[in-house]
Each structure stands twice: as structure tokens, then as C-alpha cells.
Amino acid sequence: MNSVTISNTSTSTGERMHQVEMPTFGLGVYLMGEPGECKNSVLYALEQGYRMIDTAMAYGNEDEVGQAIRESGIPREEIFVVTKLRRPHSNSYEETIERCQQSLENLGLDYMDLYLVHAPPEDPDARAPVWQGMEKCLDNGWTRSIGVSNYGAHHLDAMRSYAGLMPSVNQVEISPWLQRNALRAAIKEVGAVPMAYSPLARGHKVDDPGICEIAESVGCTPAQAAIKWCLDVGAITIPKSSNPLRISENLGSLEVDLSGKEAELAALEESYVSGWDPTSEP
Ligand SMILES: NC(=O)c1ccc[n+]([C@@H]2O[C@H](COP(=O)([O-])OP(=O)(O)OC[C@H]3O[C@@H](n4cnc5c(N)ncnc54)[C@H](OP(=O)(O)O)[C@@H]3O)[C@@H](O)[C@H]2O)c1
């Protein structure tokens, strides 16, 4: 499995701190609501070779992620676990610390690998104390790295005034239909790595003629072409599936070669937001 070094850059010294190797591909587990669905999907994905799982307290399945990791028999340190602080819980320094502990309890783990603020706290005055709480969770060793999700370039820029450490990752919706060239550049500018959620636009776009044509010409499936495009532009990518065939199909995207198709893929851009988009909020 390919990996990338992520780190939290110190705002005072510019030094890259807390360097951690993170797989560039993993399983998203949003909307796995049936009892056992998440656990079975994670177990199957781990058997197939996935080594990174993206969950969130908001998804209500941190417990099943933890159960699957334990049942897999794979050493904990070989699996990269991402979870997130819920937006309604992003209110204060103290609550951030408390919720991180709750996520660890739900997961049944001693530490997580990456903890993300799920979206910019709705109250702008809460953004600094919440991030300082994240820094405390990192200091305490509860997570190996801290990052954000759904932050726009202006949210990242504002962090320079209150963060001791800049985020290692910004997880945002990225797909061939929502390419986010400017935001990806802004993420790299602060020393972070973009992480693509909804790389299949929640499944809305896998039958689109444009991607089907490209996929056919390189001998892969449309979903594989979309996922590989995200990886090729340097985004850590986390397609969701609870279907064993599609879990394997999506892993197969790592073998796809899209060279020569860059212009056709760039032309798929249509600013298509499949879910929410807090990056454009004030
Ligand atoms: N930070 C955030 O705000 C945020 C927001 C959204 C998502 N996320 C994260 O990103 C992950 C992925 O995003 P997502 O779940 O929104 O959407 P996605 O991965 O773009 O698409 C998932 C949908 O596509 C279907 N699908 C999966 N593989 C397929 C394939 N090979 N061919 C055809 N259809 C396929 C899935 O159905 P089946 O399950 O039936 O295969 C599901 O309906 C989430 O699970 C979550 O971890 C984060």
C-alpha cells in the first residue's frame, strides 16, 4: 500500500512536527447504519489489503470499526485509524478533549492515528479553542496527528493566527467532477495533504458517459478511474462501499494507469457538490 508522510507544521519555527506515514488509500464508512454492516465491511476490506479506515463520531460506528480491527488479528500499528470531532461538539477546548476520549472509548483503542475537526466550528470564536484542544489531544498521545475537514482556504489561512501547529490533512470533497485545484494548492501551502472524500460523488456519477468512456479506453471501471484520478492529483482517497465486490474493485484502482487521459479527466470538472460544502461558509 502506498503511503505519504503527513506532519503538523509549527507556526513559530516552520518545522515539520509529528511526522507520520499514512496510507494514501482507505475505506470510508459513512452511511453504514445497519448493525454489523460497518464491522463486516471493515473486516472484509482489511482481509483484502486495506490498511486505513475513515470513520467519525457522527457516523455512529466507531465501535464496529474497533471490533473489526481487533477481530482481524492484524497488529494495531499496521492499521491507520481516522476519526472526527462532530461539528455540534466543536464548541470549546474542554469539550474537544472530552469528545476525543469518548471516540477512543467507542473505538476501544489507546490511540487514533489522525483526529480531524469534522467541519469549521459554526461559531467562529470557537475555532481557536477547539484547535487548541486538538493540539492538547496530540500532546497527550491520544492521536498521532491532527487535521481538519471541510476547511476552505480562508479557514486555513485564519489558523495561522491561532494555531501552534498547522493541520496535517484537510479532508474535503474532491472528485473528477469537483476538482478543487485552488483549494488543493492552498492545502499544500500550509504544509497539509488533501484527503478526498466522496471520490465517487456518493455514487451519483459512476454512470456518467464521460468517465465511462475514459474507463473503457484504459480497461478499468468508471469508479476505478475516478478514484485513481484523485490519487494521481495527490489526494489521500477513501471511497465507501459495503459491497464486497465493490470494496475489491475500488482497491483495484491502485493498479490503474491513466497516463495520457489527463486532459479528458480535467474536462469532467463541473463543480458538482454531492453532499454538503462548509468550505464556502464564512
Ligand atoms: N468529512 C466529511 O464531511 C465527509 C463527508 C462525506 C464523506 N466522508 C468520508 O468519505 C467517505 C467516502 O465518501 P461517500 O461515502 O460520501 O461517497 P463515495 O465514496 O463517493 O460513494 C459511495 C457510494 O458509491 C457506491 N459505490 C462504491 N463503490 C462503487 C463502485 N465501485 N461502483 C459503483 N458504486 C460504488 C456506494 O454503494 P455501496 O456501498 O453499495 O457499494 C455508495 O453508495 C465516507 O464514507 C466518509 O468516510 C467525509
The ligand as an SDF file (V2000), in Angstrom:
LIG
                    3D

 48 52  0  0  0  0  0  0  0  0999 V2000
  -15.5620   14.8370    6.1830 N   0  0  0  0  0  0  0  0  0  0  0  0
  -16.7690   14.8380    5.6480 C   0  0  0  0  0  0  0  0  0  0  0  0
  -17.5590   15.7920    5.7950 O   0  0  0  0  0  0  0  0  0  0  0  0
  -17.1960   13.6650    4.8210 C   0  0  0  0  0  0  0  0  0  0  0  0
  -18.3530   13.7510    4.0380 C   0  0  0  0  0  0  0  0  0  0  0  0
  -18.7080   12.6470    3.2640 C   0  0  0  0  0  0  0  0  0  0  0  0
  -17.9140   11.5210    3.2760 C   0  0  0  0  0  0  0  0  0  0  0  0
  -16.8110   11.4540    4.0740 N   0  0  0  0  0  0  0  0  0  0  0  0
  -15.9630   10.2320    4.1130 C   0  0  0  0  0  0  0  0  0  0  0  0
  -15.6340    9.8390    2.7900 O   0  0  0  0  0  0  0  0  0  0  0  0
  -16.0970    8.5240    2.5410 C   0  0  0  0  0  0  0  0  0  0  0  0
  -16.5000    8.3420    1.0910 C   0  0  0  0  0  0  0  0  0  0  0  0
  -17.4730    9.2750    0.7110 O   0  0  0  0  0  0  0  0  0  0  0  0
  -19.0250    8.9110    0.4890 P   0  0  0  0  0  0  0  0  0  0  0  0
  -19.3860    7.7260    1.2940 O   0  0  0  0  0  0  0  0  0  0  0  0
  -19.7860   10.1650    0.7260 O   0  0  0  0  0  0  0  0  0  0  0  0
  -19.1500    8.6420   -1.0540 O   0  0  0  0  0  0  0  0  0  0  0  0
  -18.3540    7.8350   -2.1890 P   0  0  0  0  0  0  0  0  0  0  0  0
  -17.2730    7.0300   -1.6360 O   0  0  0  0  0  0  0  0  0  0  0  0
  -18.0730    8.8330   -3.2420 O   0  0  0  0  0  0  0  0  0  0  0  0
  -19.5180    6.8990   -2.7760 O   0  0  0  0  0  0  0  0  0  0  0  0
  -20.1280    5.8920   -2.0160 C   0  0  0  0  0  0  0  0  0  0  0  0
  -21.3210    5.3980   -2.8040 C   0  0  0  0  0  0  0  0  0  0  0  0
  -20.8810    4.8360   -4.0440 O   0  0  0  0  0  0  0  0  0  0  0  0
  -21.2270    3.4400   -4.1130 C   0  0  0  0  0  0  0  0  0  0  0  0
  -20.0590    2.7310   -4.6610 N   0  0  0  0  0  0  0  0  0  0  0  0
  -18.9120    2.4070   -4.0190 C   0  0  0  0  0  0  0  0  0  0  0  0
  -18.0480    1.7950   -4.8340 N   0  0  0  0  0  0  0  0  0  0  0  0
  -18.6680    1.7080   -6.0350 C   0  0  0  0  0  0  0  0  0  0  0  0
  -18.2860    1.1540   -7.2880 C   0  0  0  0  0  0  0  0  0  0  0  0
  -17.1010    0.5630   -7.4370 N   0  0  0  0  0  0  0  0  0  0  0  0
  -19.1840    1.2530   -8.3080 N   0  0  0  0  0  0  0  0  0  0  0  0
  -20.3780    1.8300   -8.1490 C   0  0  0  0  0  0  0  0  0  0  0  0
  -20.8000    2.3680   -6.9910 N   0  0  0  0  0  0  0  0  0  0  0  0
  -19.9440    2.3070   -5.9340 C   0  0  0  0  0  0  0  0  0  0  0  0
  -21.5260    3.0210   -2.6830 C   0  0  0  0  0  0  0  0  0  0  0  0
  -22.5070    1.9940   -2.6520 O   0  0  0  0  0  0  0  0  0  0  0  0
  -22.1970    0.5410   -1.9890 P   0  0  0  0  0  0  0  0  0  0  0  0
  -21.8140    0.7560   -0.5750 O   0  0  0  0  0  0  0  0  0  0  0  0
  -23.4980   -0.1710   -2.1360 O   0  0  0  0  0  0  0  0  0  0  0  0
  -21.1010   -0.0670   -2.7990 O   0  0  0  0  0  0  0  0  0  0  0  0
  -22.0980    4.3250   -2.0890 C   0  0  0  0  0  0  0  0  0  0  0  0
  -23.4500    4.4720   -2.4290 O   0  0  0  0  0  0  0  0  0  0  0  0
  -17.2410    8.3740    3.5550 C   0  0  0  0  0  0  0  0  0  0  0  0
  -17.6210    7.0340    3.7490 O   0  0  0  0  0  0  0  0  0  0  0  0
  -16.6530    9.0460    4.7510 C   0  0  0  0  0  0  0  0  0  0  0  0
  -15.7090    8.1900    5.3860 O   0  0  0  0  0  0  0  0  0  0  0  0
  -16.4260   12.5210    4.8210 C   0  0  0  0  0  0  0  0  0  0  0  0
  1  2  1  0
  2  3  2  0
  2  4  1  0
  4  5  1  0
  4 48  2  0
  5  6  2  0
  6  7  1  0
  7  8  2  0
  8  9  1  0
  8 48  1  0
  9 10  1  0
  9 46  1  0
 10 11  1  0
 11 12  1  0
 11 44  1  0
 12 13  1  0
 13 14  1  0
 14 15  2  0
 14 16  1  0
 14 17  1  0
 17 18  1  0
 18 19  2  0
 18 20  1  0
 18 21  1  0
 21 22  1  0
 22 23  1  0
 23 24  1  0
 23 42  1  0
 24 25  1  0
 25 26  1  0
 25 36  1  0
 26 27  1  0
 26 35  1  0
 27 28  2  0
 28 29  1  0
 29 30  1  0
 29 35  2  0
 30 31  1  0
 30 32  2  0
 32 33  1  0
 33 34  2  0
 34 35  1  0
 36 37  1  0
 36 42  1  0
 37 38  1  0
 38 39  2  0
 38 40  1  0
 38 41  1  0
 42 43  1  0
 44 45  1  0
 44 46  1  0
 46 47  1  0
M  CHG  2   8   1  16  -1
M  END
$$$$
